[in-house]
């Protein structure tokens, strides 16, 4: 479902003599099969967001080959948008001044979702994510937890085969976090949606991901199950300590 | 594409309808402010019979056609000049993950009809000048055509300015020199400017085809710079070429888009 083959992305930063090239991602390769639930870990600045942006067609890779749902994200960006859902925890994709429901209606038109499918899907999502109480509230008045549930709904209305989540639990309280995780697990199990998720919250990883990939300095440092990950640093108690060990190694 | 544009524009309109007083004031404001332009022209003609060899109503005709093209382009597509703001805020990323071209999303972002004030004002000036000039009906076909060509030319310049911001995120002002600058330049007969400048806006940045060359045809005037007669009819070609250049630049810009941190 996701193929990344020897992908690199560099940026030129600075001016004049201070000019230099930063390799945000270098020689990165991995594949994610249909129905997998993969956690993508890495310290700040490791290249997680750059990878996500290349998978979604926001950034063009400098080298290598990317395929998501069979499409080249850079060349077929708008076609790809119909097959994937994307959630950025740090920013909303909803329309600030519009009631949530209106944002969803707009998305229905933009993604050309059949009206009956849309209502069936929205009812299901509204029920699972408990949107009923604030469907008619303008987005700017929603709490972070409500807004995030709205954003996740918006990303799923067109029933994408792949869901890409960039820090979806950031800033959420414990209740919202638990609800979000339960929802994502169910989505993956019942609809077979392929999920790739970046996070700094290892609770997300432990509760959700069968597979973990760890990126550091633009390179894949680990790729395996959560148990494999623990085994890399025997004797350490929590997953946090294991990951911290890997980050600093 | 048109459907998507209308849908997005309508959505933003509804969102802004929450602030009706702001809408009314801004519409009135733009009508009044641009009205001062015309007052300026009146004052000039208090002191002189002609401006660059053109009479009051001819100048008003040039002002009206340029103003109408510009105000329409500004209302429909002018928002693309806010690209660098979207890039910095990260909202451009969210436009790229939707199954619609980023240009349309940019153009309709915060779409408002406040600029209707300016459109009404330009249309009014044009409406006053045309009957006084009374050009032959056989030449009137050029008037709507020139407004459309002007609209395409200004839109292309807006798009080029937006595309430039993919490279220079700090310099939307460079683009303003050509959009707002181009609008001001074409409000007057080009005969008041130097020959070199006029060659530049004829053959390089085709602002002369917004209204000047077609107007020479409508008004049946000699070209003060002695440029060939056929130039009066090539506005559609110039507009199309510029639009193609703008579309290519926009695409190239998106390819080079670097996004921001996080």
Interface residues (C-beta under 8 A of the other chain):
Chain A: X11 X49 X53 X56 X57 X58 X59 X60 X74 X77 X78 X79 X81 X82 X84 X86 X88 X90 X91 X92 X93 X95 X96 X97 X98 X102 X106 X109 X110 X111 X112
Chain B: X4 X7 X8 X11 X14 X15 X16 X18 X90 X91 X93 X94 X96 X97 X98 X99 X100 X101 X255 X256 X257 X258 X259 X261 X262
